[in-house]
């Protein structure tokens, strides 16, 4: 019995080790900016923290509009939840400011005018990152043109309340005089 137990213990250890190595080889995720720096030998200029339920922007904007009377009537659990949300929103906004500052420092050394946000799969936050980065740049009095390059499922127009009559694929059919007619300005930004 003891011999069988030791054999099964070693077998389970080696199977677990092989499964871990196999999973590590298959998994194509980076878990931290440091891992990207080390494995890909790329510079990381900023890291944006994950905000849960970011699709529900009305919820986040309603947090900032809570009156002092309603705060006085809240219980401790609700107050802690609002405090946690405000903290994560603050960290989120500050991370974009940090990213923009780093981009400005890089721009002094290397002159560039285009920032491309891309990923390999859907749902990683490209649209939200592009909108938040454009808003942050605009709040720093930078001129920004945000172009949604997603030809299959563009979303920027719906998130910003814009019309989408002429898309990026039709831009070659326009002459220079009508190009300015497709640019839409957002009044709040």
N, CA, C and O of each residue as an XYZ file, in Angstrom:
756
protein
N       0.827     -1.198      0.000
C       0.000      0.000      0.000
C       0.869      1.259      0.000
O       0.591      2.217     -0.721
N       1.929      1.244      0.822
C       2.812      2.415      0.869
C       3.542      2.618     -0.453
O       3.711      3.747     -0.914
N       3.975      1.505     -1.061
C       4.670      1.605     -2.338
C       3.751      2.161     -3.418
O       4.172      2.995     -4.218
N       2.509      1.711     -3.448
C       1.523      2.184     -4.425
C       1.212      3.665     -4.190
O       1.065      4.427     -5.146
N       1.112      4.067     -2.941
C       0.838      5.461     -2.589
C       1.966      6.366     -3.089
O       1.702      7.421     -3.665
N       3.201      5.967     -2.878
C       4.352      6.770     -3.311
C       4.406      6.830     -4.839
O       4.717      7.879     -5.404
N       4.107      5.720     -5.506
C       4.086      5.732     -6.967
C       3.029      6.698     -7.499
O       3.304      7.481     -8.408
N       1.832      6.645     -6.939
C       0.760      7.543     -7.375
C       1.076      9.004     -7.041
O       0.709      9.905     -7.796
N       1.743      9.237     -5.934
C       2.147     10.590     -5.563
C       3.116     11.158     -6.595
O       2.945     12.290     -7.048
N       4.128     10.386     -6.968
C       5.078     10.838     -7.984
C       4.407     10.992     -9.345
O       4.696     11.941    -10.075
N       3.514     10.065     -9.692
C       2.806     10.134    -10.962
C       1.951     11.400    -11.026
O       1.970     12.104    -12.035
N       1.208     11.693     -9.971
C       0.370     12.895     -9.965
C       1.225     14.160    -10.007
O       0.833     15.149    -10.626
N       2.389     14.139     -9.354
C       3.295     15.284     -9.396
C       3.773     15.531    -10.825
O       3.750     16.668    -11.294
N       4.204     14.483    -11.520
C       4.699     14.642    -12.886
C       3.584     15.005    -13.861
O       3.806     15.799    -14.775
N       2.399     14.443    -13.686
C       1.264     14.811    -14.545
C       0.909     16.280    -14.337
O       0.647     17.000    -15.301
N       0.900     16.724    -13.090
C       0.635     18.127    -12.796
C       1.692     19.046    -13.374
O       1.368     20.110    -13.903
N       2.949     18.650    -13.280
C       4.051     19.431    -13.833
C       3.940     19.529    -15.350
O       4.123     20.605    -15.919
N       3.644     18.419    -16.003
C       3.485     18.410    -17.464
C       2.290     19.263    -17.875
O       2.371     20.010    -18.850
N       1.177     19.159    -17.140
C      -0.007     19.973    -17.452
C       0.298     21.463    -17.289
O      -0.168     22.273    -18.090
N       1.065     21.834    -16.275
C       1.426     23.234    -16.054
C       2.312     23.756    -17.174
O       2.095     24.862    -17.670
N       3.297     22.981    -17.574
C       4.183     23.386    -18.674
C       3.390     23.493    -19.971
O       3.584     24.434    -20.741
N       2.502     22.539    -20.219
C       1.673     22.549    -21.420
C       0.769     23.786    -21.443
O       0.648     24.449    -22.473
N       0.141     24.091    -20.315
C      -0.733     25.267    -20.221
C       0.059     26.549    -20.431
O      -0.417     27.479    -21.082
N       1.263     26.598    -19.881
C       2.105     27.778    -20.027
C       2.508     27.994    -21.480
O       2.608     29.137    -21.927
N       2.740     26.921    -22.219
C       3.113     27.028    -23.635
C       1.933     27.454    -24.499
O       2.105     28.200    -25.463
N       0.743     26.984    -24.161
C      -0.453     27.296    -24.952
C      -0.998     28.677    -24.631
O      -1.449     29.388    -25.529
N      -0.964     29.058    -23.387
C      -1.567     30.320    -22.956
C      -0.812     31.500    -23.558
O       0.405     31.604    -23.409
N      -1.535     32.387    -24.236
C      -0.927     33.548    -24.871
C      -1.343     34.841    -24.178
O      -1.639     35.832    -24.844
N      -1.368     34.839    -22.875
C      -1.766     36.018    -22.126
C      -0.571     36.568    -21.378
O       0.295     35.827    -20.915
N      -0.546     37.865    -21.274
C       0.451     38.520    -20.439
C      -0.280     39.046    -19.216
O      -1.326     39.684    -19.336
N       0.261     38.784    -18.064
C      -0.426     39.101    -16.827
C       0.026     40.411    -16.201
O      -0.615     40.907    -15.275
N       1.107     40.968    -16.687
C       1.581     42.226    -16.133
C       2.417     42.957    -17.175
O       2.934     42.333    -18.102
N       2.555     44.270    -17.033
C       3.412     45.025    -17.953
C       4.873     44.565    -17.898
O       5.576     44.606    -18.907
N       5.321     44.131    -16.729
C       6.703     43.650    -16.615
C       6.926     42.407    -17.466
O       8.000     42.230    -18.040
N       5.923     41.553    -17.547
C       6.028     40.345    -18.360
C       6.152     40.706    -19.845
O       6.896     40.060    -20.583
N       5.429     41.728    -20.274
C       5.533     42.195    -21.662
C       6.933     42.727    -21.922
O       7.548     42.426    -22.944
N       7.429     43.526    -20.977
C       8.777     44.087    -21.110
C       9.828     42.996    -21.239
O      10.715     43.075    -22.089
N       9.725     41.978    -20.394
C      10.726     40.917    -20.364
C      10.648     40.001    -21.584
O      11.665     39.716    -22.217
N       9.437     39.541    -21.911
C       9.304     38.539    -22.970
C       9.390     39.131    -24.371
O       9.964     38.515    -25.270
N       8.828     40.317    -24.564
C       8.799     40.902    -25.901
C       9.875     41.962    -26.113
O      10.083     42.423    -27.235
N      10.553     42.345    -25.048
C      11.583     43.377    -25.112
C      11.020     44.684    -25.689
O      11.646     45.330    -26.529
N       9.825     45.054    -25.216
C       9.165     46.283    -25.627
C       9.013     47.211    -24.438
O       8.903     46.769    -23.295
N       9.009     48.504    -24.724
C       8.762     49.480    -23.667
C       7.263     49.567    -23.396
O       6.453     49.504    -24.321
N       6.912     49.708    -22.154
C       5.522     49.896    -21.755
C       5.411     51.325    -21.241
O       6.051     51.683    -20.252
N       4.607     52.136    -21.904
C       4.511     53.553    -21.572
C       3.370     53.867    -20.616
O       3.284     54.979    -20.096
N       2.517     52.919    -20.388
C       1.419     53.121    -19.463
C       0.627     51.838    -19.304
O       0.664     50.957    -20.164
N      -0.076     51.746    -18.216
C      -0.906     50.579    -17.941
C      -2.249     51.071    -17.436
O      -2.312     51.835    -16.473
N      -3.312     50.642    -18.076
C      -4.654     51.083    -17.729
C      -5.306     50.005    -16.871
O      -5.427     48.863    -17.314
N      -5.728     50.341    -15.650
C      -6.366     49.321    -14.803
C      -7.742     48.932    -15.331
O      -8.426     49.730    -15.972
N      -8.125     47.718    -15.057
C      -9.416     47.200    -15.492
C     -10.528     47.772    -14.622
O     -10.447     47.735    -13.394
N     -11.562     48.297    -15.262
C     -12.751     48.771    -14.555
C     -13.874     47.779    -14.801
O     -14.229     47.508    -15.948
N     -14.422     47.246    -13.747
C     -15.542     46.326    -13.913
C     -16.761     47.094    -14.392
O     -16.991     48.226    -13.967
N     -17.539     46.487    -15.270
C     -18.803     47.030    -15.753
C     -18.614     48.400    -16.404
O     -19.427     49.297    -16.185
N     -17.555     48.580    -17.201
C     -17.300     49.869    -17.830
C     -18.311     50.162    -18.937
O     -18.482     51.320    -19.318
N     -18.982     49.138    -19.458
C     -19.998     49.349    -20.480
C     -21.139     50.205    -19.935
O     -21.798     50.924    -20.685
N     -21.366     50.122    -18.632
C     -22.466     50.853    -18.009
C     -21.977     52.232    -17.565
O     -21.819     52.490    -16.371
N     -21.740     53.118    -18.543
C     -21.204     54.439    -18.236
C     -22.200     55.289    -17.449
O     -21.796     56.167    -16.687
N     -23.498     55.035    -17.628
C     -24.502     55.793    -16.877
C     -24.336     55.566    -15.382
O     -24.525     56.482    -14.582
N     -23.981     54.342    -15.011
C     -23.770     54.033    -13.595
C     -22.610     54.843    -13.036
O     -22.710     55.410    -11.948
N     -21.501     54.900    -13.784
C     -20.328     55.625    -13.310
C     -20.572     57.134    -13.278
O     -20.099     57.818    -12.370
N     -21.304     57.654    -14.260
C     -21.580     59.090    -14.240
C     -22.593     59.444    -13.153
O     -22.577     60.561    -12.636
N     -23.476     58.501    -12.802
C     -24.444     58.773    -11.738
C     -23.775     58.800    -10.368
O     -24.287     59.440     -9.449
N     -22.647     58.121    -10.215
C     -21.912     58.123     -8.944
C     -21.467     59.541     -8.600
O     -21.513     59.947     -7.439
N     -21.037     60.294     -9.616
C     -20.548     61.656     -9.381
C     -21.668     62.646     -9.090
O     -21.404     63.750     -8.615
N     -22.909     62.269     -9.365
C     -24.039     63.182     -9.187
C     -24.841     62.889     -7.919
O     -25.970     63.362     -7.794
N     -24.296     62.136     -6.992
C     -25.011     61.801     -5.762
C     -24.992     63.009     -4.841
O     -23.942     63.607     -4.606
N     -26.154     63.362     -4.324
C     -26.247     64.537     -3.455
C     -25.773     64.210     -2.040
O     -25.697     63.046     -1.647
N     -25.461     65.249     -1.297
C     -24.993     65.051      0.076
C     -26.114     64.515      0.973
O     -25.841     63.816      1.949
N     -27.372     64.837      0.651
C     -28.496     64.307      1.429
C     -28.613     62.790      1.269
O     -28.850     62.069      2.238
N     -28.441     62.318      0.026
C     -28.536     60.870     -0.188
C     -27.348     60.141      0.429
O     -27.481     58.995      0.858
N     -26.183     60.794      0.478
C     -25.024     60.189      1.130
C     -25.269     60.045      2.626
O     -24.872     59.050      3.232
N     -25.924     61.039      3.220
C     -26.212     60.994      4.655
C     -27.149     59.844      5.006
O     -27.106     59.331      6.124
N     -27.997     59.433      4.061
C     -28.970     58.372      4.319
C     -28.470     56.981      3.924
O     -29.198     56.000      4.079
N     -27.253     56.884      3.422
C     -26.721     55.589      2.998
C     -26.133     54.824      4.168
O     -25.653     55.407      5.140
N     -26.183     53.493      4.051
C     -25.548     52.675      5.076
C     -24.052     52.521      4.770
O     -23.575     52.965      3.725
N     -23.344     51.905      5.668
C     -21.885     51.801      5.552
C     -21.472     51.001      4.319
O     -20.488     51.344      3.662
N     -22.209     49.944      3.998
C     -21.884     49.103      2.851
C     -21.991     49.882      1.542
O     -21.130     49.759      0.672
N     -23.052     50.689      1.401
C     -23.227     51.495      0.190
C     -22.142     52.556      0.075
O     -21.634     52.811     -1.017
N     -21.784     53.177      1.202
C     -20.728     54.193      1.195
C     -19.375     53.596      0.811
O     -18.610     54.214      0.070
N     -19.081     52.399      1.314
C     -17.826     51.748      0.951
C     -17.793     51.394     -0.534
O     -16.748     51.496     -1.177
N     -18.932     50.980     -1.073
C     -19.004     50.651     -2.493
C     -18.758     51.893     -3.349
O     -18.013     51.833     -4.326
N     -19.375     53.010     -2.991
C     -19.175     54.256     -3.732
C     -17.737     54.728     -3.603
O     -17.150     55.211     -4.570
N     -17.171     54.591     -2.417
C     -15.782     54.983     -2.207
C     -14.836     54.136     -3.064
O     -13.886     54.658     -3.647
N     -15.097     52.843     -3.137
C     -14.270     51.947     -3.949
C     -14.384     52.299     -5.428
O     -13.384     52.296     -6.146
N     -15.590     52.601     -5.885
C     -15.804     52.964     -7.286
C     -15.102     54.281     -7.600
O     -14.451     54.406     -8.638
N     -15.232     55.265     -6.706
C     -14.561     56.551     -6.922
C     -13.049     56.390     -6.969
O     -12.379     57.045     -7.768
N     -12.510     55.528     -6.123
C     -11.071     55.289     -6.121
C     -10.624     54.648     -7.430
O      -9.619     55.058     -8.010
N     -11.367     53.643     -7.900
C     -10.980     52.989     -9.148
C     -11.138     53.932    -10.342
O     -10.336     53.882    -11.275
N     -12.170     54.800    -10.324
C     -12.315     55.792    -11.392
C     -11.164     56.783    -11.386
O     -10.662     57.164    -12.443
N     -10.744     57.200    -10.194
C      -9.621     58.117    -10.077
C      -8.344     57.480    -10.619
O      -7.611     58.111    -11.379
N      -8.074     56.227    -10.230
C      -6.890     55.525    -10.724
C      -6.943     55.338    -12.239
O      -5.922     55.414    -12.921
N      -8.137     55.094    -12.750
C      -8.321     54.922    -14.194
C      -7.985     56.213    -14.937
O      -7.237     56.195    -15.915
N      -8.540     57.335    -14.470
C      -8.268     58.631    -15.109
C      -6.790     59.009    -15.004
O      -6.195     59.491    -15.968
N      -6.210     58.789    -13.837
C      -4.800     59.134    -13.633
C      -3.882     58.280    -14.498
O      -2.837     58.755    -14.944
N      -4.253     57.037    -14.740
C      -3.415     56.185    -15.582
C      -3.408     56.700    -17.021
O      -2.392     56.591    -17.708
N      -4.529     57.259    -17.483
C      -4.548     57.865    -18.819
C      -3.698     59.132    -18.854
O      -2.995     59.379    -19.834
N      -3.755     59.926    -17.803
C      -2.899     61.119    -17.747
C      -1.425     60.731    -17.748
O      -0.609     61.375    -18.408
N      -1.089     59.690    -17.018
C       0.285     59.188    -16.984
C       0.711     58.723    -18.377
O       1.820     59.024    -18.820
N      -0.164     57.994    -19.063
C       0.126     57.522    -20.412
C       0.330     58.697    -21.361
O       1.270     58.692    -22.156
N      -0.531     59.694    -21.288
C      -0.416     60.864    -22.164
C       0.885     61.611    -21.879
O       1.560     62.047    -22.811
N       1.244     61.764    -20.611
C       2.510     62.428    -20.283
C       3.696     61.663    -20.860
O       4.622     62.269    -21.398
N       3.674     60.351    -20.754
C       4.750     59.546    -21.340
C       4.784     59.686    -22.857
O       5.860     59.762    -23.451
N       3.614     59.720    -23.485
C       3.569     59.901    -24.942
C       4.112     61.272    -25.335
O       4.776     61.404    -26.363
N       3.836     62.281    -24.533
C       4.372     63.625    -24.811
C       5.890     63.641    -24.706
O       6.562     64.281    -25.515
N       6.432     62.947    -23.720
C       7.893     62.882    -23.586
C       8.526     62.144    -24.761
O       9.592     62.530    -25.241
N       7.874     61.094    -25.217
C       8.382     60.343    -26.361
C       8.287     61.189    -27.627
O       9.168     61.147    -28.486
N       7.201     61.957    -27.727
C       6.991     62.787    -28.914
C       8.088     63.834    -29.064
O       8.419     64.227    -30.182
N       8.654     64.290    -27.948
C       9.749     65.245    -28.027
C      10.977     64.616    -28.688
O      11.714     65.299    -29.399
N      11.201     63.318    -28.458
C      12.347     62.628    -29.048
C      12.039     62.113    -30.448
O      12.874     62.207    -31.348
N      10.852     61.573    -30.629
C      10.442     61.012    -31.916
C       9.151     61.710    -32.320
O       8.148     61.618    -31.614
N       9.169     62.388    -33.420
C       7.992     63.132    -33.848
C       6.967     62.179    -34.470
O       7.219     61.604    -35.530
N       5.837     62.013    -33.830
C       4.766     61.182    -34.370
C       3.429     61.887    -34.163
O       3.277     62.705    -33.255
N       2.473     61.560    -35.008
C       1.152     62.188    -34.932
C       0.032     61.168    -34.849
O      -1.126     61.538    -34.658
N       0.356     59.898    -34.989
C      -0.673     58.859    -35.013
C      -0.427     57.876    -33.874
O       0.694     57.417    -33.652
N      -1.507     57.567    -33.158
C      -1.478     56.531    -32.133
C      -2.473     55.465    -32.568
O      -3.651     55.755    -32.773
N      -2.005     54.251    -32.706
C      -2.839     53.151    -33.155
C      -3.100     52.220    -31.978
O      -2.165     51.773    -31.313
N      -4.362     51.933    -31.727
C      -4.739     51.013    -30.658
C      -5.309     49.774    -31.328
O      -6.283     49.850    -32.077
N      -4.692     48.633    -31.051
C      -5.095     47.415    -31.733
C      -4.951     46.210    -30.806
O      -4.244     46.268    -29.800
N      -5.618     45.140    -31.151
C      -5.465     43.869    -30.455
C      -5.925     42.765    -31.392
O      -6.445     43.028    -32.476
N      -5.729     41.543    -30.964
C      -6.050     40.428    -31.855
C      -7.469     39.914    -31.703
O      -8.007     39.318    -32.637
N      -8.084     40.127    -30.563
C      -9.428     39.593    -30.367
C     -10.394     40.686    -29.919
O      -9.992     41.750    -29.450
N     -11.658     40.393    -30.078
C     -12.721     41.312    -29.724
C     -12.911     41.352    -28.211
O     -12.718     40.344    -27.531
N     -13.288     42.514    -27.686
C     -13.653     42.629    -26.284
C     -12.511     42.926    -25.335
O     -12.672     42.777    -24.123
N     -11.360     43.342    -25.846
C     -10.226     43.637    -24.972
C     -10.189     45.090    -24.514
O      -9.352     45.449    -23.686
N     -11.076     45.929    -25.033
C     -11.142     47.311    -24.570
C     -10.525     48.334    -25.499
O     -10.173     49.431    -25.065
N     -10.387     47.996    -26.771
C      -9.791     48.933    -27.731
C     -10.646     50.188    -27.865
O     -10.121     51.301    -27.829
N     -11.940     50.021    -28.019
C     -12.831     51.163    -28.210
C     -12.814     52.066    -26.987
O     -12.676     53.282    -27.122
N     -12.950     51.501    -25.816
C     -12.956     52.303    -24.593
C     -11.614     52.995    -24.385
O     -11.564     54.154    -23.973
N     -10.534     52.287    -24.670
C      -9.207     52.889    -24.528
C      -9.029     54.039    -25.502
O      -8.495     55.086    -25.133
N      -9.466     53.860    -26.738
C      -9.352     54.932    -27.735
C     -10.164     56.157    -27.325
O      -9.688     57.286    -27.441
N     -11.385     55.938    -26.847
C     -12.235     57.059    -26.426
C     -11.635     57.762    -25.218
O     -11.555     58.991    -25.195
N     -11.211     56.997    -24.209
C     -10.643     57.608    -23.006
C      -9.334     58.330    -23.295
O      -9.078     59.393    -22.729
N      -8.510     57.774    -24.160
C      -7.258     58.433    -24.521
C      -7.532     59.718    -25.295
O      -6.874     60.732    -25.064
N      -8.494     59.683    -26.207
C      -8.862     60.889    -26.957
C      -9.417     61.965    -26.015
O      -9.082     63.142    -26.156
N     -10.250     61.575    -25.071
C     -10.790     62.535    -24.099
C      -9.684     63.140    -23.239
O      -9.689     64.340    -22.966
N      -8.743     62.313    -22.818
C      -7.648     62.809    -21.993
C      -6.770     63.774    -22.780
O      -6.397     64.830    -22.269
N      -6.439     63.421    -24.017
C      -5.644     64.319    -24.857
C      -6.379     65.637    -25.092
O      -5.774     66.709    -25.065
N      -7.685     65.547    -25.324
C      -8.467     66.757    -25.548
C      -8.553     67.617    -24.300
O      -8.556     68.845    -24.394
N      -8.623     66.989    -23.129
C      -8.682     67.775    -21.891
C      -7.374     68.518    -21.642
O      -7.336     69.482    -20.877
N      -6.299     68.063    -22.293
C      -5.006     68.750    -22.204
C      -4.794     69.699    -23.377
O      -3.660     70.054    -23.696
N      -5.899     70.114    -24.023
C      -5.906     71.065    -25.142
C      -5.137     70.565    -26.362
O      -4.515     71.355    -27.072
N      -5.176     69.274    -26.603
C      -4.585     68.694    -27.799
C      -5.689     68.493    -28.824
O      -6.817     68.145    -28.477
N      -5.357     68.713    -30.083
C      -6.328     68.452    -31.149
C      -6.325     66.959    -31.442
O      -5.268     66.359    -31.642
N      -7.501     66.369    -31.468
C      -7.617     64.917    -31.602
C      -8.605     64.588    -32.706
O      -9.696     65.155    -32.765
N      -8.220     63.678    -33.574
C      -9.153     63.093    -34.540
C      -9.185     61.603    -34.242
O      -8.174     60.912    -34.374
N     -10.333     61.120    -33.846
C     -10.519     59.715    -33.487
C     -11.173     59.007    -34.662
O     -12.282     59.351    -35.070
N     -10.476     58.014    -35.200
C     -10.973     57.263    -36.360
C     -11.210     55.821    -35.935
O     -10.305     55.154    -35.434
N     -12.433     55.349    -36.140
C     -12.761     53.954    -35.837
C     -12.399     53.114    -37.047
O     -13.063     53.192    -38.080
N     -11.363     52.320    -36.927
C     -10.893     51.501    -38.034
C     -11.492     50.107    -38.059
O     -11.071     49.270    -38.858
N     -12.465     49.842    -37.202
C     -13.116     48.532    -37.185
C     -14.157     48.511    -38.303
O     -15.221     49.117    -38.177
N     -13.851     47.818    -39.388
C     -14.750     47.805    -40.546
C     -15.934     46.873    -40.352
O     -16.974     47.060    -40.983
N     -15.795     45.873    -39.492
C     -16.884     44.917    -39.303
C     -17.907     45.393    -38.282
O     -19.107     45.398    -38.555
N     -17.431     45.795    -37.107
C     -18.345     46.191    -36.032
C     -17.868     47.494    -35.381
O     -17.375     47.475    -34.253
N     -18.010     48.625    -36.084
C     -17.586     49.885    -35.475
C     -18.488     50.244    -34.295
O     -19.702     50.051    -34.359
N     -17.893     50.768    -33.213
C     -18.667     51.073    -32.009
C     -18.480     52.497    -31.516
O     -19.295     52.988    -30.734
N     -17.435     53.163    -31.952
C     -17.135     54.493    -31.415
C     -18.288     55.452    -31.665
O     -18.630     56.240    -30.784
N     -18.897     55.404    -32.848
C     -19.993     56.325    -33.148
C     -21.170     56.140    -32.184
O     -21.777     57.122    -31.757
N     -21.493     54.901    -31.844
C     -22.630     54.679    -30.945
C     -22.305     55.100    -29.516
O     -23.177     55.609    -28.812
N     -21.060     54.894    -29.076
C     -20.694     55.297    -27.712
C     -20.627     56.806    -27.554
O     -20.848     57.331    -26.462
N     -20.321     57.508    -28.645
C     -20.220     58.964    -28.570
C     -21.462     59.671    -29.105
O     -21.507     60.901    -29.132
N     -22.466     58.912    -29.530
C     -23.715     59.498    -30.010
C     -23.571     60.182    -31.358
O     -24.188     61.221    -31.591
N     -22.770     59.619    -32.247
C     -22.553     60.190    -33.572
C     -23.269     59.358    -34.622
O     -23.684     58.229    -34.358
N     -23.413     59.925    -35.820
C     -24.036     59.164    -36.906
C     -22.947     58.397    -37.656
O     -21.770     58.755    -37.598
N     -23.346     57.358    -38.346
C     -22.383     56.514    -39.055
C     -22.882     56.255    -40.467
O     -23.121     55.109    -40.847
N     -23.039     57.327    -41.247
C     -23.538     57.164    -42.612
C     -22.427     56.807    -43.587
O     -22.602     55.955    -44.457
N     -21.288     57.463    -43.436
C     -20.156     57.181    -44.311
C     -19.050     56.585    -43.458
O     -18.592     57.205    -42.498
N     -18.626     55.386    -43.811
C     -17.605     54.705    -43.031
C     -16.223     54.862    -43.625
O     -16.040     55.505    -44.658
N     -15.269     54.274    -42.966
C     -13.873     54.358    -43.377
C     -13.645     53.718    -44.744
O     -12.775     54.159    -45.495
N     -14.411     52.692    -45.070
C     -14.231     52.009    -46.353
C     -14.663     52.871    -47.541
O     -14.248     52.602    -48.668
N     -15.477     53.885    -47.321
C     -15.957     54.763    -48.394
C     -15.082     55.998    -48.576
O     -15.346     56.810    -49.462
N     -14.058     56.154    -47.763
C     -13.278     57.386    -47.775
C     -12.523     57.587    -49.093
O     -12.276     58.727    -49.487
N     -12.156     56.512    -49.774
C     -11.454     56.630    -51.063
C     -12.347     57.184    -52.162
O     -11.847     57.728    -53.146
N     -13.659     57.056    -52.009
C     -14.595     57.534    -53.023
C     -14.857     59.033    -52.917
O     -15.466     59.615    -53.814
N     -14.411     59.662    -51.841
C     -14.665     61.086    -51.633
C     -13.559     61.939    -52.237
O     -12.400     61.528    -52.295
N     -13.934     63.131    -52.685
C     -12.895     64.069    -53.108
C     -12.505     64.940    -51.908
O     -13.158     64.902    -50.865
N     -11.446     65.714    -52.068
C     -10.909     66.477    -50.941
C     -11.890     67.496    -50.375
O     -11.878     67.759    -49.172
N     -12.738     68.072    -51.218
C     -13.672     69.098    -50.738
C     -14.762     68.503    -49.839
O     -15.232     69.174    -48.920
N     -15.162     67.273    -50.087
C     -16.215     66.665    -49.268
C     -15.661     65.902    -48.064
O     -16.425     65.402    -47.239
N     -14.341     65.814    -47.965
C     -13.734     65.101    -46.840
C     -14.079     65.765    -45.511
O     -14.320     65.075    -44.519
N     -14.104     67.080    -45.481
C     -14.400     67.786    -44.225
C     -15.847     67.600    -43.786
O     -16.163     67.833    -42.619
N     -16.724     67.193    -44.678
C     -18.128     66.997    -44.296
C     -18.341     65.724    -43.482
O     -19.336     65.619    -42.765
N     -17.430     64.757    -43.576
C     -17.618     63.521    -42.821
C     -17.032     63.600    -41.418
O     -17.294     62.729    -40.588
N     -16.243     64.633    -41.145
C     -15.672     64.798    -39.811
C     -16.766     65.323    -38.885
O     -17.396     66.340    -39.178
N     -16.989     64.638    -37.778
C     -18.019     65.033    -36.825
C     -17.357     65.527    -35.549
O     -16.462     64.883    -35.001
N     -17.814     66.680    -35.091
C     -17.256     67.224    -33.859
C     -18.174     66.873    -32.696
O     -19.397     66.834    -32.832
N     -17.556     66.620    -31.558
C     -18.311     66.345    -30.344
C     -18.259     67.610    -29.516
O     -17.180     68.079    -29.153
N     -19.414     68.158    -29.218
C     -19.476     69.459    -28.546
C     -18.899     69.448    -27.139
O     -18.268     70.418    -26.721
N     -19.110     68.357    -26.403
C     -18.641     68.324    -25.020
C     -17.126     68.209    -24.928
O     -16.546     68.505    -23.884
N     -16.474     67.779    -26.019
C     -15.035     67.542    -25.972
C     -14.369     68.264    -27.120
O     -13.149     68.196    -27.268
